[in-house]
Amino acid sequence: MRSSRSIQYRELFDQLHELSERVDFIVKVTEAPQYRRYVQWKSEQGQGNAEADTVQKQVPGLRVSRAGLNSDQGFGFVDYLGNTYPSGLLNLVAGEVGARTIVDIYRDSSLFRLLRILRS
């Protein structure tokens, strides 16, 4: 019998995987190898991203990502409270997802704008 915690993880993984299929940005779970195993399992069950699966079969070891925050245009980290950071390792809040969309925060926050200026 599964523990209630393992059921909660499975439900969360189901929600994250479903979200990753709907949105135009990459849903990335930091420090969660068990989620990567879950995504692999879904792919083996025929429930993964068909286009990415086809390309990955042709080029072993290639990880295909959809365009979005992690597509060489930038990165955003959202914590469990909805605070958005340029990185999980840079403790400067750029905005809150509950108040604005992640796209608005990335495009318009003064912190992300400053980082883009510094990068160029």
Beta strands, then each sheet from edge to edge (+ up, - down):
strand 1: 77-78
strand 2: 83-85
strand 3: 95-96
sheet 1: 1+ 2- 3+
end
